[in-house]
Amino acid sequence: MRDKREKFVELAEKRVNNILKQLELVGNLGNKSNYEYTEEDYRKMFQVIDKGIRQMKKRFEDTGSDGKKFKL
């Protein structure tokens, strides 16, 4: 069981750090002296990023669930 925990920690640290770096790079696109974009452009970007985060969170929250709702 400990091996699974160690692997999780190793991969989580690596993958979260990669995400943080990529978010920093996307944030650099906000520099109007280097790039031109519309409000619609960045709203679309944030919409798809937010959707990806929601889907990822759902996978952690739904672990072990078969997707069915409990009902009496």
N, C-alpha and C positions, 0 to 999 in steps of 0.2 A: 504494500500500500504506500510505503514511503517513496518508492520510485515514482509513482504517479504524481505525488505532491511535488517532488523535486522537478519533474519534467514540466508540470504546470507552472511553477515559479520561474523556471528558466525561460520557457516560451512566452509567458505573460510579460515578463520584464522586457524581453527583446521586442515583442510585437507592440506593446504599448509605447515603448520608446520610439519605434519606427513610426507609429501613428502621430506621436507628438512632433517628430521632425517633419513629417509630411504636412501637418497642420500649419507648422511654422512657414513652410514653403508656400502653401496656399495663401497664408496671411500676407506674404510678401507681395502678392498680386494686388493688394489694396493700395500700393504706392502709385498714386495718380501721376507722379512725375515720370514714371516708367511705363505705365499701362493705361489704356482707355477702356472703360467698361460702363455699363448702364446699371441702374438699380435692379432692373429685371435680371441681368446677368448674375449679380451676386445673390439675389434672392433665390434663383434657381440652384445655385451652388449650395447655399445653406439648406435649402429644402431637401436636396438629395443626401447631404451629409447628415442632417437631422434624422432622416428616414433610416439611413444605415445604422446610426447609433441606436435608434428605437428597436430595430430588428435585432441588433446584437444584444441589447439588454433583455429583450424578450427571451432569447435563447438561454440566458442565465436564469431568468425567473421561471421559465417553463420546464426546467430540467426534470426529467422523470414523468412529465405529463404526456398523456396520449392525445391531448388537444380537445378532449371532450369536457363538457361542463357538467358539474354535479347538479342534479335536480331530483327532488323528492316527488 
